[in-house]
Amino acid sequence: MEHITLLLAIVVVTALVFDFTNGFHDTANAMATTISTGAMRPKAAVAMSAVLNLVGAFLSVEVAKTISGGIINEEGIRPEVIFAALVGAILWNLLTWLLGLPSSSSHALFGGLIGAAVMSAGFSAVNGGTIVTKVLIPAVAAPLVAGLAALVATRLTYRIGGTTEDRSTSKGYRAGQIASAGLVSLAHGTNDAQKTMGVITLALVTGGVLAPGSNPPMWVIVSAGVAIALGTYLGGWRIIRTMGKGLTDLQPQQGFAAQTSAATVILASSHLGFSLSTTQSCSGAVMGAGLGRKGGVVRWSTATRMFVAWGLTLPAAGLVAAAAEFLTKQGTWGIAAVAVLLVAGSGAIWVISRRKPVDHTNVTDDEIEPAGVVTTAIAAVSPPPAGAPAPQATEPGAAAPNAAAGTAATEPGTPRTTVPAQSSESAPAPAATV
């Protein structure tokens, strides 16, 4: 066995940096709904998620084996290729975090691996069958299955508890949310931490340190688990706001249904070795839970941007990785140039993010984006949300309030007072947080 070279050490460190960004990018998967419904305080939520992500990293290595020996052919692949792939994945993670879009860190990694491998050794370096069966098909199926399961679970939850007051059930559902959020965090560590383990193992194989087909060494498992746990504790507050407030307005019942459905899908895929996107699974479950409540709607303008980011993740990360691999093929100066560009790009994104910071103090603030045309139309014809108070009817003979004229009804015999009507320009937007 050869010793780890300087280049291989740089690749391992870069992989752990990607794992760190994966952690704070995907914190929203487990904790967005728990935070938005008030079941847990933001800092306590991310701390619990970080611990369970670390525990989940030790539960399985099936996904790691899929990545280290399935996505690309190990023969002819150099450590520089892995480095270029990680550069594409990290930059895409940071860009989507800046925009608050819950895109897939997993697909960013896959796109980077594919783009760098093709630039290095051509299309023969990619295992097309594995990509289709264990990446693309789960990418389409996971959000649909999780969304449908969350929709059905939400309908059943409201039907079963329909005769019970919300106050008496909300406390129990909040406790259920905490438990289900912990399950999602555990599943996330089981699935996503393994992806970095697989990448590091692949780099060690290409560098001659490990034999092909080897399982991740224990130090790789520990370091990947710690990196994703630290990133999770940092908290990707921008994406938490989008997942918790931007897609739909969730109640504790919906949050419990969404998280339980997503955790079931993720754990099942990890057991089968499917490297699916936990982000897509959780986003699909949140939208399904939003549609499962009577009167609940999804903010399709935000969802559309999210769908576009999902579609761009693989090719965008692949193109950046291919460009990085083109530079690394030029020799030492090319590798140094790629490292400088990675640091400069990451620093620029961080500086831009400081202009409008989002942290645990304002993560639950309502979105200021107005509802789109489709959302407004659906909300207008949908029945009121479950538990909403019915409008009070006026007593016979009492004057009805005239909102257009801005007048207020008064007792008989008292003078009528006039309240200035708000103009349409200054009136607040409807509180349809969907």
N, C-alpha and C positions, 0 to 999 in steps of 0.2 A: 504494500500500500504506500502510495506517495503521501508526502506531507501537504497540508493545505498551503497553497501559494498566496501571495499578496492579492492577486486578482480574484482568487476564489474567496478570500476573506472579504473583499469588497462586495462580491456578489451576495454572500451570506448576510452581511450587514444591510445591504440594500433590500434584500428580501424581508428582513425584520422591520425595516422602515415601511415597506408596503403593508406588512401585517399590522403595524401600528395605525396606518391610515385606514386600513380595513376596519379596525376596531372602532375608531371614532366616526367613520362613515356609516357604519351599520348599527350604532347604538340605538338609533330610532326604531330598528326592527323590533326590538324587545320592549323598549321603554316609552315610546312615543304615546301610545294610547293610555298607558298607566299614568304618565305625567299629565296628559291633557285632561283626563277625567278627575284628577286630584287624588287618585288612590295612593300615590306616594309622592314625597317631595323630590324635586329633580336630582339633587346631589345624592340622596339616599338611593334613588332608583339606579343611577349609573354605577354607584359603588357595588350594589348587589349584582348588577349585570356583569361587572368586571370579574368578580369572584367566580361566578358561575361559568363565564366564558373560559376562565383558566381551568376549572374542573372539567368542562366539556372537552378540552383539548386532549385529555388522557383516555377518553372513552373508546376511541376507534382510530384505525389508520386506513380504512378502506378507501376514502376519498383521496388521501395522500398517495396511495398506490396507483389510483387512476391517473393522477396528474404526473407522477414521476415516471410512469411507464406506459402511458396510454395516449396522451394528447399528441405528442410529437415523438419521432423516432430518435433514440438517444445517439445512434451512430452518426458520426460526423458533426455533432453539435458541440460547440465550444462554450466555455463559461461566459464568454463575451455575449453570446446569444441570450443567455438567461439574464444578464445585466441589462441588455437593451430592452428585453421584454418587460422587466420590472420598471424601467424608466417610463415606458408608455403607460403602464397600469397606474403608477403613482401619480403622474401628471393628470390623467383623466379622473382619478379619485378626487384630487384636490380641486379640479375645475368644477366638477359637479357638486362638491361640498360647498364651494363658494356660491353657486347658484341655488343651493338648497334643494337640489334634485336627488331623490333616493334612487340613484342608478346602481347597477350591479358591480361590486368590486370583483366578484368572481369572473364575470364576463370581461372586465377590463384586463384581468390577468390572462384569461384565455386568448383574448385578442392580441395582447402583447406577445405571448408565446408563439401564436400562429404567424403574426407579422414578422417577427425577428427570425423565426425558423425558415420562412419562405425566402426572406432576403438573403439568408446565409447559405441554404442548401437547396432551394427550389421547393416546388409543391410536393415533391416526393418525401419531404421531411415531415409532412403532416399526415396523421392517421384520420382520414376523412370519416371512416365508419364510426370511430370512437367519438368524434366530435358530434356527429349527427345523433347517435343513440344516447350519449351520456352528457351532452351539453345542450344542443339545440332543441331536441324534443322535450327534455325537462324544463327548458326555459319557457316554452309555450304552455306546457301542461301545468306547471306548478302554480302560477297565479290563477289560472282558471279553476283548478281543483280546490285550491285554498279559498278562492272567492266564493265558489259555489257552496263549499262546506260552511263558511262563515255566514252566508246568507241564510241557509237552512237552519243553522244553529241559532241565529238571531231571531228568526221567526218563531222557532220552538220556545226560545227563552221568554219572549214576550207573551206567547200564548199560555205557557205554563204559569207564569207569574202575572197574568192579566188581571186577576181578581185581588191581587195583593197591592197594598200601597207602596209607592216607590220608595218612601223613606225607610220602610221596614226591610226592603230587599236590597237597597243600594249598598248598605254596609257589607252585606254578605257577598255581593258581586265585586265590591272593591277588594275584599280579601281574596276572592277567586282570581281577580286580575293580577294580584301580586304573585300568586302561585303560578298562573299561566305565563306571566312575564318571566319568571324564573325558569320555567320550562323552555321558553323561546331562547333565553340566554344560554342555557345549557346546550340546546340544539345548535345554536350559532357557533359556540366553541367547538362542538363536535364536527361541524361541517366546514366552517371557514378557516379555523386555525389549521386544519389539515391541509388546506390548499398551499399555505406557506411552507408547511412541512414537506409537501410534495415537491415544491420548487427548489427548496434547499437540497433535498435528497437528489433531485435531478441534476443540480449543479455539482454535487459531490460525485455523482456517477460520471458526468462528462469530464470532471477534473481527475478521474482515476482514483479517487479516495475510496469510493464504494464500488462494489460489483453491481452490474445491472440486475434489476429486480429486487434490490435490497429494501428492507423496511427502514423507516426513519430511525436514526439512532436516538437514544434517550435525551441527549443534550439538545438535539433538534426539536423534539417534542416539547421540552421544558421552555426553551427560548421562544418558540412560536407561541406557546400559551401565555407566557408573561407579556410578550409584545402586544398581542391582541387585547389582553386584559388592561394594560396601561392605556392603550388607545380608547378602549371602551370607557374607562373612568374619566378620560379627558372630556368625552361627550361631544358628539357632533350636533350641537344645538340647532344649527340652521336646518338640518334635515329632520330633527325631532319636531321642530315647529311645523314643517310641511306635512309630515306624516300625521301629527296629532291634531292639527288645526286646519291644514290647507286642503285636505282631500274630502273630509266629511265631518260633521259634528257628532261626536261619539258620546254615548252615555255608558255607564259602567257595564250594563248588560251587553252592549255591543263590543266594548273592549275585551271583555272576557271571552266572548264567542270568537272574535278575530284572532286573539292570541292563541287560544287553544287549537283552533283550526290550523294556523300557520305552524305551530310547534309540531303537530302531528305529521304534517306533510314533510317538514324538514328532517325530523328524526327518521321517518320511513325512508327517505331518499339517502340519508347517511348510511343506514344499514345496508342498502342495496348498492352503495358505491356511486350513486348519481351525484355529481357535483353541481347541484342546482344553485340558483341565486336565492339566498335568504331574503334579500331585499324585494325581489319580485313576489315571492311567496307572501311576505307580510303585507306588501302593498295591495296585492289582490285580496287578501283577507280583510283588510281595512275597508276597501271599496265594497266588498260583499256584505260586510256588517252594516255599512251605511245604507245600502239598498234594502237590507233585511228589515229595518225598522219602518213602520207605517209613517209615511210623510218624510222619511229620510231621503236625501238626494246626495249625489256626488258632484263635486265641483269639477266638471269635465275640462275646464280650461287648464287647471293645474294637472289633471290626469293626462291630458294630451301632451303637455310638455314632458311629463314623466315618460310617457310611451315613446316619444321621439328620442329622449335620452337613452332609453333601453335599446332602441334600434341602432343608435349611433355608437354604442359602447364598443362592440366588437371591432367594427372597421376603424373607428377613430383611434383606439388604443393600438390597433395593429399598424396603422400608418405611422404613428409616432415611434413605435418600436422598430419598424422597418427603417425609418430614417436614422434612428439611433444605431441600429446594427450596421447601416452603411458607413457610419463614421467609425465605429469600433473596428471595422475591417481594415481601416487605414493604418492601424498600429497603435502604439502607446499614446501618441498625441490625440488620436481619435477617441480613445477611451477617456482620456483626461477632459477632452472637450465635452463629451456627453455628461460626465460627472458635473462639470461646471454649469452646463445648461440645466441640469436637473436641480441643482441648488438654487440657481438664479430664478428659474421658473417657479419653484416652490416658494421662494422668498417673495416674489412679486405677488403671487396669489394671496399670501398671508397679509401683506401690506394693504392690498385692496380690501380684504375682508375686515380690516380694522376701521374702515370708514363707517360701516354700519354694523357694529358688533352685536352678536346674539349669544347670550349665555344663560345660565340658570335663572338669572333675575328677570328676564323678559321672554323666556322661551314659550310661556303660555299666553302671551299677548295675542289677541285676535289678529288674524291676517287683515291687512288693509286693502287687499285686492278686491274690487267689486265682483259680484257674481256675474257670470257670463249669461248670454242670451238663453242657452239651453237650460241652464240651472234655474234661472228666473222663471222660465215658462213651466218647468216641472214643479217648482215650489208653488206656483200660483194655482195649479190644478190638483195638487196633492192634498190629502187630508192632513190636519195638524198632527205634529209628532205625538207619540204616546205620552200621556201624562200631562199634556198641555191643558190649562184651564179653559173651559168654554166661555165665550163672551157673555157678559151679563146683559140680560134684557132690561130695557127701561120700563119703569112702572107706567100704568095707564095714565095718560094725561100729562106725563112729564115730557118736556121738550127734548128731542133727540139732539145730540151734539152735531154741529155742522163744522166738519173739519175743513171744508174748502173755504168757508167764510171766516173761520177762526173764531167762532163764537162759542160760549160755554153756557149750558143750561143752568138755570137758577131756580130757587124756590118761587112759587107763585107770589106775586106782589112785590118782589124785590127787583131792583133795577138789573138789567142785563149788562154784563161786562163783556168787553171785546178783547180778545187776545190776538195780537198780531200773528198772522199766518206766516209760517216759514216758507221761504222761496224754495223752489225745487233744487236750486244750485247749492244752497246751504244745508239742505236736509241731509241727515246722515244716511249712509247706504243701508239697505236692509241687512239685518243681522243674520244672513243666511250663510253661516260658516259651513260650507259643504266641501 
